[in-house]
Amino acid sequence: MRLFGRKDEDQEADRPGDGVAEFWVWWQEARPRLDSLVAAGTAEGIEELVAPAVAALDPGLVWEVAPGRNAAHILVVTAAGDAELRSLAHRWARAAPPADLLWEFHPSRQANPQALELTLDVGGFEFALDKLKFGLRVPRNQPRVDVSAYHPIFAELDEETRLEAALLALDWLLGEDDVARWVGEITPATHEPIDAVAAVHVPAVVADLASGYQDEEWVLLEGQTGEGAPLVATARFPLRPVDHPLFDQHIEITLPYTHRDENGLPVGDSLTALRDFEERLATRLLKLRDDALLAAHLSAAGHRVIHLYADPTSEASIHAKELIVSWEEGEPRVDVATDPAWTAVSPFLS
């Protein structure tokens, strides 16, 4: 198993556009040669062939050829935790040709059923995954498990290499997307944690945590604006971009309201109007179930701000602009921007 294409900070400033269609044209042309290289086990030749094609998509993407689940081989092209690139990796996978006996395609590393049988060379030492131990802690009321990872060779490695090895092992144990969903802080340890468990038990712990968040939930939050005005917000929980990788368009609807209390929060006819607007918005979103998501809304200082995320190929922004035409309290606005990392709702991410 080989891993290529690590991000270079010097490349971040000059990212090319979406070349997904061009990649798959190249794939059809290059596949006979690639099949021969893979059959021969020529890793250097595979890298020379595939690396430039992936870099043409974006130099920050990471790629990997690994044993497949249903096909002989998997080609993974992943954002490797870079939220800015996740939607590109998923659009790449969505445009892939159908899997066949030789190849399948994924936009993130998949859990490997044989993970505990793997042994890698890390810093000149044998990194056997069956010798990994984990300290696991689930913070109260949080959809995350904090991980302390220990391996006998970690004392011989520098901090960055330890962390990289621990993260890669978790990707193979859980799958990259479930690491993004359910794993919080990752700490490589040079001494075995108290109450450590073997790596084989980690997927069951994470599955148990995930089972508590099967139903849609919302949380009510209170705080202050930057100017100190009271603020009330309602947000989806858990709220995570990894669950909606193609929703990189942020749609912000701002509705000024007339009737408010001494704290600037809506009351009376304004509260009724806002509820009616959101019911109509929800009806529109039902029609866009696979293309858009209401992430959060907040009220403060005479304005309600509604945050939507959508696939930019959808008509979500058109629906939002149509809906505000009927708003009668002040001048409403719809602002649309690209936001793959969901920075506009970063205080609500979980």
N, C-alpha and C positions, 0 to 999 in steps of 0.2 A: 504494500500500500504506500503510495507516494502522495505528498502534499506539496503544492506549488503555489506561487503567486501571492506571497505575503505582501502586505501593503507597504509602500514606501512613502514617507511623509512628503518627499520632494515631488511625488507624482500627484498629490492631492489637488494641487492648484489648477491642473490642466487636464480635466476629465472630458473625454470625447462624448458625443451624444449616443443615443440608443442605436446600436448597430445590430439588433437582434436578428432581423431578416437576413442581413449580410452574413452573420455567423452561420445560420442554418444552410445557406447556399454553400458556404465554404465547407461545412460538415459533409454534405453530400459528395462534394468533389474529393475531399481528403479521406473519407472513410475507408476505402480499400487499403490505402497505405497504413492508416491507423490500425485497422484490424490485423494487418500483418505484423506491425510493431508490437501490439499487445500480445499476440500469439507467441511472438519470439521473446517476450519479456524484456524488451529493450527500453528501459525507463528513460534513458537520455534522449533517445529518438522520439519517444512520446512527448517529452517536455519540449523539445525543439519544435515539434509540429503543433502542439495544442496551445502552448503558452502565448505565442503572438496573437492567436485568434481570440483568446479570452481577454488579453490586454487591450485588443481593439474595442471590445465591449466597454471595458473600464479597467484601468491598471490597478484599481483597488480590489478587484474581485479575486477570490481564491478558488482554485480548482483542484480536483482530486479524481483519480481513477481508482476504483475499489471493486471488490467482488460484489456482484449484484444480488438482489433478493430474488427476483423472478427471471432476470436475464443473467448472462455470464458476467457482465460488467456494469458498473454505475459510473456515469460521468456526473460529478457534482460541480456546479458553479455556484458559489455561495458568497454572500456579503460578509461572512465571518464576523457577525456582530455589528457591522457598520449599518446603522439604520438608514443612512442616506442611500445605500445601494440595495437594500433588501427588495424593493419593488422591481428594480432592474433584473435581479436574479430570478424573481418569480415570473416576470414577463418572458425571460429567456426560456424558462422551463415550460411555460404555457404554450409557447410557440414551437416546442420540440416535436419531432416526428413521433409517431406511435412507437412504444417500446417493442422490441423484437427479441429473438433468442439471445442476441449478443449484447444489446445495449438498452439501458433505461437511464432516465435523466431526472435529476433532482436539484432544487435550488437551495438545499441545506444538507448537511451531513445527516445520514440516517443512523438510527440505533443499530448496532451490529450485534446480532445474536451470538456471535463467536468472540465478542470483545474480550472476554476473560482468558481467551486462548492466545491473545496477541502479545508479542514481545517486540519492543522497538529499541533502537539505539538512540539514546538521549544523552548528549554530551559525552559519548564514549562509554556509557554505562547501559546495562540491560534494564529496560523499563518494562517489567512484566505486569500486566494489568491485574492479574490475580493476586498480586501482593499489595495492591492498594487498599488502604483503610481510610474511612471517612468518619469525622465527627459531624453530626447533623443537628441543627437547631432550627426550630420553626418559631419565629417571633409571633407573639400573641396577635391574633386577628390579621395576620399578613399572609398573602398567597405566595409565600416564598419560603424556601429552606436555605439557610446559610450553611455553607460547607467548609470544613477544614479537611484538606486532603493530605494524606501522609503516605510516603513510599520510602523504603530503606535507602534509596539512592538520593533522596532530596537533600540530605546534608552535604552531598558532594557537588550540588548544582547551585548556580546563582539564582537569585529570586525570580528574575524574568523567565528563565528556563523552567523552573519549578511550576510557575503559574501557567505557562504555555502547555506543559505536559499534563497538568491537572485538568485544564479546560478541554484539551483534546480527548482525554480519557472520559470526561463527562459527556462530551458529544457522542462518543461511541457507545456509552452505556445507555444514554437517554434519547439521543437524537438532538441535533443542534437547536431545533425550535423549542423543544421542551426544556432545554437548559435556559433559553431566553425567557420562557414563560414562568418557570417554577423555581429556578435557582437564583438566590440572591448573592450575598457576598461569598467569594471564593478565596480561601486563605490556604496557601501551601504551607505545610508544617514540617519541621525537621525532627519533631518528636511525635510519637503516636498520641493522638488525642484521647482523653478520658472517655470511656464508653464508646470507643470507635467501633464501627461495624465494617464488615467486609464489603467490597465493591458490589458483590452479587446482590446485596440487599437494597442498594440505592434506588433502583427502579420501583420497587414495591413501596418504599417510603414516599417517593414523589407521586406515585399513582394514588396513594391514600390521601395525600394533600390535595391533589387535583379533584378527587371525588367530592370534596366539600364545596366546589365552585362550579357545579354543573348548571345551575339555574341562573338566569339573568338577575343581577342585583344592582341597586343604586344606593349611593351614600349621600347623605345631606351634610354639608360642610359649612362652617361659618368662619369668617376671617375679616381682614381689612384690605382695602385697596392701598396702593402706594401712597395715596394722599391721606390715608387714615380713615376713610369712610367705611362703615359696616358693609360687609359683603356676605351674601348667601349663595351657595352653589350646590348643584346636584350633578353627580358624575357617575358614569357607569363603573362598576367594580366587579372584577379587575378590569383595568383599562390598559391595553398593551398593543402597540403597533404590530407585533409579531402575529397576532391573531387575524390581522387584516392587511396582509403585506402589499396588496395592490391599491390600498386607500391612501395615496400620498397627496391628494388634493384637499386642502383645508378650506372649508366654506364657513365664513363667520357672518352670522346674521345679527345685526344690532337694531334693537327696537327701543326707542325712547318711550317712556310712559309718563302720563300726566299725574295720576293719582298715586301719591306715595306718603309714607309715614315720616315721622321726624328723623328716621335713619336713612331715608332715601329709598326704602324698599316698597314694592308695589302693593297697593291695597284697593279694595272696592272695584270700580268698573275696570280699572287698568289690570288688576289681577285676573278678572274674568276674561278680558280681551287676550291677555297673554296665554291663558289656558286654552282658549279657543284656537289661537294661532298654532300652538304646539300640537293640538289634536289634529288640525288639518295637515301640519307638517308630518306627523306620525303616519297619517293615511298615505301621504305621498311616499314616505320612506318604505312603507310596506310593499309598494310596487317596485322599489329599488332595493329589495332585501339583500341581494348579492352584490350591490354596487355602492351602498352608502350606509353610514352609521351615525346616529346621534351620540356624541361622546360626552358632552357636558353642557350645562347652561348655568349662567350666574347672573345675579341681580345686584346692582349697586348704583348709588348716585343717580337714580332716575333712568337707568338703562338696563335692559336685559340683553346679554350676549349669548348667543347659541352657537356652539361649535359642532360642525359636521365634518366628517372625513369621507371621501368618496374616491372611487376609481375615476381618474380624469377623463376616461372615455365614456363615462355615463352622462346622463342628463340631470344630475343632482343640482348643479349650480343653476341650471335653467329653471328647475322647479322652485328653488329658493327665491330667485328673482321674480317669478310669477306670483309667489305667495305674498311678498311684501307690498305688492301694489294695493292690497286691501287694507293695509295698516293705516289707522287714522290718527294716531297720537304722535305727532312729530314726524321727522323725516327719517325713515328706516334706511338701512344700508346692507348691502351684501358685498363682502370682500372675499376674493378667491385668490389663493396662493398655493404654490407647491411647498409641501411640508412633510417629507417622508419620515422624518424623525418625530413628528407630532410635537414639536417644540411649543406650539401655541397652547397646548394643554399639559405641558410638562409637570405642573404642580399636582395634577390628578393621576398621572401614570402610576401604575402599581405592578 
